[in-house]
Amino acid sequence: MIELVTFSELIDKLMIVNIKLYVLMDKIAEYSALEKLSEKEAIILLSLNKDQVRLVQQRSELKSAVDKKLNSAIKDGDINVLDEVKSYG
């Protein structure tokens, strides 16, 4: 299970997983649109589908973690705030 401290960390990770999944779905659609797949293309498509399953599971875990964190904050008033300011430059 994912152990992140703050909402922002959970949301940040969820956004990254969603973007990865979106890009992956585009790649899968490209291969799926081909009328005939070569053996190499079929292997790539299989690998992409495995990655899709992994990312969907990861996204599900993150969404559950966000829900649990939110429910806990509402129920207990337990809100951790990470006041993070990064200096770029």
N, C-alpha and C positions, 0 to 999 in steps of 0.2 A: 504494500500500500504506500501511497505517496505521503511523505511527511514534510509538508511545507508549513511555515509559521504564519504567514499573513495572507489576507485576501489578495493582495497585489501579486504575491508570488504565485498563488494558484491561478489567478486570472492571466498573468503573464505566460505561464506554462501552457494554459489552455489555448490561448491565442496562437502560440507557436505550433502546437499540435494541430489546431484547425487549419493553419496555413499549410503545413506539411501535407495534411490530408487533402486539402483542396488541390494542391499541385500534383499530388499522387493520382487523384481521381482524373485529372486532365490527361496524364500519361496513360492510365488504364483505358480511358475512352479512345485515345489515339490507336492503341493496339487492338482494342475491341472492334474498331471500325474497319479494320483490314479484312478483306474477304477471305484471304488464305494466309495463315501464319506459317512462317518457316519454323524449323525446330528451335532456332536461336530466339526468335520472337516469342514463341510459346513459352520458353523457359523464362524469358524476361517478364512476360505477363504473369506467369505463376509467381515469380518473386515479388512483383508489384502487388499482387493480391494478398500475399502473406504479409507484406508491409502494411497493407490497408487494414487487415484484421488486427495487427499489433497496434496501429494508431487509433483505431476505433475503440479498442479495449482501454488504451491509455486515456483517451478522451473521456470515456465513461467513468473511469476512476477519478479523473480530475473533476468532472462535474459532480460526482458524489461527494468528493472532498469539499468542494465549494458549498454544496448544500449542507453538509454536516457543520462546517465552520459557521455558516450563516445561522443555522438553527441553534447552535451553541451560543452564538453572540446574542441572539434574540432571547433565548431562555435564561442564560446566566449573566448576560451583560458583559461577557468575557471578550473583549476586543483588544487585540494586540496591534499596535501601530508601529510600523517601522519607518522612522523619519530618516529616509535615505536620500542624501543629496550627493550626486556624483560630480566630480570636477573633470571636465573634458578640456584638454588643451595643454 
